[in-house]
Amino acid sequence: MKNPNLYAVLLGGKIRENNLMEDHHLVFVVAENEKEARKLSKTKWDAVEIHVDGTQKISSVDGYQINLEKTNKEDDDSLVNPKYSA
């Protein structure tokens, strides 16, 4: 990835197919642009009728700059537990 950016993505969806109300889930993804971030974020939550309610590119927080560095780890510790919202 040439230009990785950190994105916070707010997802909406139903955690069970027959639920009347939708739930929301905030996930973080590394992507080159917002379009890619929206696509990747949907793979991090096991819900029905997933849609993106909002995205935000994060480059700094509370006066601290965010710098992304690739790790040597093959597995991803940031995958969302699908039972989190159950």
Backbone hydrogen bonds, N-H to C=O, Kabsch-Sander energy under -0.5 kcal/mol:
donor,donor_aa,acceptor,acceptor_aa,energy
5,N,31,A,-2.0
6,L,58,I,-0.6
7,Y,29,V,-2.8
8,A,56,Q,-2.7
9,V,7,Y,-0.5
9,V,27,V,-3.1
10,L,54,G,-2.7
11,L,9,V,-0.7
11,L,25,H,-3.2
12,G,51,H,-2.9
13,G,23,D,-2.0
14,K,48,V,-3.0
19,N,16,R,-2.0
23,D,13,G,-3.8
25,H,11,L,-2.1
27,V,9,V,-2.5
27,V,25,H,-0.6
29,V,7,Y,-2.2
31,A,5,N,-2.2
31,A,29,V,-0.5
37,A,33,N,-2.1
38,R,34,E,-2.5
39,K,35,K,-1.7
40,L,36,E,-2.8
41,S,37,A,-2.2
42,K,38,R,-1.0
43,T,40,L,-1.3
44,K,41,S,-1.7
45,W,42,K,-0.7
47,A,45,W,-1.2
48,V,14,K,-3.6
51,H,12,G,-2.5
53,D,10,L,-3.1
53,D,51,H,-0.6
54,G,10,L,-1.3
56,Q,8,A,-2.0
58,I,6,L,-3.4
59,S,57,K,-0.6
61,V,64,Y,-2.7
64,Y,61,V,-2.1
66,I,59,S,-2.7
67,N,65,Q,-0.5
77,D,75,D,-0.6
79,L,76,D,-1.0
84,Y,81,N,-2.1
86,A,83,K,-1.1
